[in-house]
Amino acid sequence: MTTPKHGIVLGGGWAGMLAAHVLARHAETVTVIERDVLPDAPRHRKGSPQGRHVHVLWSSGARLIDGLLPGMVERLLKAGARKVNFHRDLVTLTSHGWQHRFPPRQYALMCTRPFLDWHVRDQILAGGRITVRQRTEILDLVGDGTRISGVRVRDMDSGDTETLGADLVVDASGRGSRLRHWLSALDLPPVEEDVVDAGIAYSTRIYQAPPGATEGFPAINVAADHRVREPGRFGVVYPQEDGTWMVTLSCTRGAGLPTTEEEFLPYARTLRHPLVADLISGAEPLTPVAVSRVGANRRLYPERLERWPEGLVVVGDALAAFNPIYGHGMSAAARAATALDEQLALGVDEAGSARRVQRAISASVDDPWIMAASKDVEYVGCRMNAKDPRLTGGATARQRFSDLIADRAIRSSAVCDVVTDVISLTAPQSELASNRFLSLMHQDRMLPELTAPPLTPDELSLVKLSPSSLAGVKGVPR
């Protein structure tokens, strides 16, 4: 067998659908096992609680999606997704001050998660080679420590159990994956796990944006400053596909998340700058407050096991889950799907092929993992149980270098370009240690520090704000 005849994907979310699409390019048939009933339109579903908060698909992920599903980005834009060019179309208060709005280098697609999931799922399933078993629960992996030959499932309506055979099983069952339990039941040693948990929590409402504001007004991002050694508070106002703003307020451990409609606006006023609060104070809220407290960075290392069973790989949040505030999860899943595609093209008939595939997938999520985890370590109250030496060693020097980069990137166009390439996952994180970048850090011209958000008179007029109300930033060390 050089390619699998039948593949099973555990989970019908973003990562699972991308994996199923890739698998269908190589296998004769593919079955997706999903607990939920997948909506037949852009609607929320129970199994995706984080889907009610802001999401971005970085340009690197969008390009990969377009490679797997030609024309998908154009479809999303025509349907209403917003293309936000970084940093022209974004006003950001970083930990070190206001970011200059340099000419675009990368972009992000902004839209609701159900909108994005549905359009991608609709195109994937239109191919007709993928069967989705909905309202079906995964019970166990079938096989032994050397090879997985299928899964045992239960119909959640009838209660009937069934064994489904497969040449390849892809675990895309998300943060709730029971992979470690399943492997333990096969007498395999524990999979190593790293956890970096800043206690991140999210509170979101959707507002009606002023006419034209989702196209003529930039996205807004007010970040916390880790240097003040207090729990972090964040706020964003992102344009969505239907002329609305999605407003997400978030915090790290100890900051006290707003959980009611009455608390939402007052909390926004506690951010380092009142811009988010000023924007929503006169806007019409369209939804109640949605709250989520699942945001820890968690990574498994299946590729490190001395024995890894043939016929099994793991992707998506089941492999590596990130603090969603950095917007890397969907692009990381696209990277993993692309790696899976490339590895399946090489065949899976030789001994150790599943380990080879898993190593490639794991390598594809390394950059987003270390970026999210190393940033969260900086926040007060972060709980870390990790052995990754990049997180446990040299913390002071690493933070000093990170702060230096952050200070330069907001005022240097060339430095900002490289940092944006890295953050968008277009360039590897190793680029930040290259001689070229270090030279830019010392040589590129630095613009003056901004003392207020860089909004144009036309933009301010669109949302009925005045320049006099925008000065001042709380809590920036000097």
Buried (B, 14 or more C-beta within 10 A) or exposed (E): EEBBEBBBBBBBBBBBBBBBBBBBBBBEBBBBBBBBBBEEEBEBBEBBBBBBBBBBBBBBBBBBBBEBBEEBBEBBBEBBBBBBBBBEBBBBBBBBBBBBBBEBBBBBBBBBBBBBBBBBBBBBBEEEBBEBBBBBBBBBBBBEBEBBBBBBBBBBEEEEEEEBEBBBBBBBBBBEBBBBEBBEEBEBEEBBEBBBBBBBBBBBBBBBBBEEBBEBBBBBBBBBBBBBEBBBBBBBBBBBBBBBBBBBBBBBBEBEBBBEEEBBBEBBEBBBBBBBBBBBEEBEBEEEBBBBEBBBBBBBBBBEBEEBBBBBBBBBBBBBBBBBBBBBBBBBBBBBBBBBBEBBEBEBEEEEBBBBBBBBBBEBBBBBBBBBBBBBBBBBBBEBEBEBEBBEEEEEEBBEBBBEBBBBBBBBBBBBBBBBBBBBBBBEBEBBEEEEBEEBBEEBEEEEEBEBBBBEEEBBEBBEBEEEEBEEBEEBEE
